[in-house]
């Protein structure tokens, strides 16, 4: 649906009567960073309670395998948290692809015509 200029307004996009629409704008870098820090802290906050849970599970069931399984699950949590926190937002379809699918006729490295003097 196109916007009309209204009463004596301007059709030019960006004018006070017809401002830019930024609802499709990406989150700011600061907002993305806060979201990544929040994800990291959430995942890492599970690790310490898991160690306590493993001690409680051993006290309740006296089965070391259950405690070891809980500890085993908590071991890769820092690695997972770092991978998720360092991940960028998903690529939009409007972002250009850096890979050029067309075959190139030019060689990757141009031949050198420099003279080499052997001593």
Phi, psi and omega in degrees: 000123182278150178274143175264160182286342180078205181277098177070016181279179182253143175277351184291127179289132181103352176283162180302330180279337182225075186287166174294143175261120184244025179292338179268005183292148178287158176296152178291165180297322180295319179294320177296320180295315178300319180295320179292321178295320179298317178297316180299313182295324179296314181292318181288336178287350177276338188291310182295315175299332178294323177294319177293319179298323179294324177292320178294318180297322177293322179292325182281309187260347183053035180243110183292338183292324178293316179297318179294326178294319178295317177295319178298325177289328183279346182294314182278002182301318178298320179296315179296319181297319179293318179297317180290320181291330181271359180286141179273163176299155181299147181289135178275163181287346179278342180289137180288146176277136181280341183273129178263120185280348182284139177289142181260134177273340180280143178292153181295322178237124181288144180294142181266134178251020179286144178273138178250130180256121178268140179255000000 
